[in-house]
Amino acid sequence: MTKRQRTILIRGGAILLVLLFAVLLFHIGRQHTVLIDNNTVIRDGVELQALKLAEVRVGKKGEVLEMTPRIRDKVVVVGQRHTLKVVYTDAFWNEHVHELSFRIPLMQDMVLISLPALLENPEDVSFWLENFEGFAPTQDDQPEDEKIVFDELAGLDSF
């Protein structure tokens, strides 16, 4: 092996190593927004009532969110695999704890977790975890062109 071939081999290996490291960091450091929703929802024709009061924690060291009916809160997380802990009391004052892990798809920026759906069917992740896309106005939503007056003295013409 000549010196030139060895140099090309070392440079190619270094470039490959840097690319693999970049892909690894992209997977590990990808940031996602998780919306926790405690609204009454209808799934499969059944109305699922919102929880009266629940404490939710996303991640092992995440902050505890107190959720009441008709509340939506957000948590920013890093990575794809997370744990979710929900603590709530039922109508008979029995405390229930649900702790489970879930995975956020890599290219989804924002996901929504529905608490009533989660407690109804915790095994089916697609039942309670869904992609969330915010409202993006289209051309149809824009108001018609309004006449804009640029003259500061335009209203004084009638005097």
Secondary structure, DSSP 8 states (H G I E B T S, - for coil): --HHHHHHHHHHHHHHHHHHHHHHHHHHH-EEEEEEEE--EEETTEEE---SSEEEEESSS--EEEE-TTEEEEEEEESSEEEEEEEEE-TT--EEEEEEEEE--TT-SEEEEEHHHHHH-TT-HHHHEEE-------GGGS---------TTGGGGG-
